[in-house]
């Protein structure tokens, strides 16, 4: 019984850490410094990347690009 919540929590934290690292890498090295298309490192991006993983990070960038069009 206790294995399931612990397993979910470990997977959530791993996805969130990897997602935040990916956001940081994209903001620093992929996107030019003079653009406004940078996703913030905050609680919303942490929860989104933790829940959805890499597709969540893509979703955050997609929403940001859509807003700036």
C-alpha positions in Angstrom: 0.0 0.0 0.0 2.7 2.4 0.9 4.8 1.8 -2.2 2.5 3.6 -4.6 2.5 7.1 -3.0 6.2 6.9 -2.4 6.8 5.8 -6.0 4.5 8.6 -7.3 6.3 11.2 -5.2 9.8 10.1 -6.4 8.7 10.1 -10.1 7.1 13.6 -9.6 10.2 15.1 -8.0 12.5 13.5 -10.7 10.3 14.9 -13.5 10.1 18.3 -11.9 13.9 18.6 -11.4 14.6 17.4 -14.9 12.0 19.8 -16.3 13.4 22.8 -14.3 16.9 21.9 -15.5 15.6 21.8 -19.1 13.9 25.2 -18.7 17.1 26.6 -17.3 19.2 25.2 -20.1 16.9 26.4 -22.8 16.7 29.9 -21.3 20.5 30.2 -20.9 21.9 28.5 -24.0 19.2 28.1 -26.7 17.1 31.3 -26.6 19.0 34.5 -27.5 19.4 37.0 -24.6 17.5 39.8 -26.2 14.2 37.9 -26.6 11.3 37.9 -24.2 10.5 34.2 -24.8 11.8 32.8 -21.6 9.8 30.6 -19.2 10.2 31.6 -15.6 11.5 29.2 -12.9 8.6 29.3 -10.5 6.1 27.1 -8.7 3.8 26.9 -11.7 6.6 25.6 -14.0 7.7 23.3 -11.3 4.2 21.8 -10.9 3.6 21.6 -14.7 6.9 19.9 -15.4 6.5 17.6 -12.4 3.0 16.5 -13.5 3.5 16.3 -17.3 7.2 15.9 -17.7 8.9 17.0 -20.9 5.6 17.6 -22.7 4.7 20.0 -19.9 7.9 22.0 -20.6 6.9 22.2 -24.3 3.5 23.3 -23.3 4.9 26.1 -21.2 7.0 27.3 -24.1 4.1 26.9 -26.5 1.9 29.1 -24.3 4.6 31.7 -24.0 5.1 31.9 -27.8 1.4 32.0 -28.4 1.1 35.0 -26.0 3.9 36.9 -27.7 2.5 36.5 -31.3 
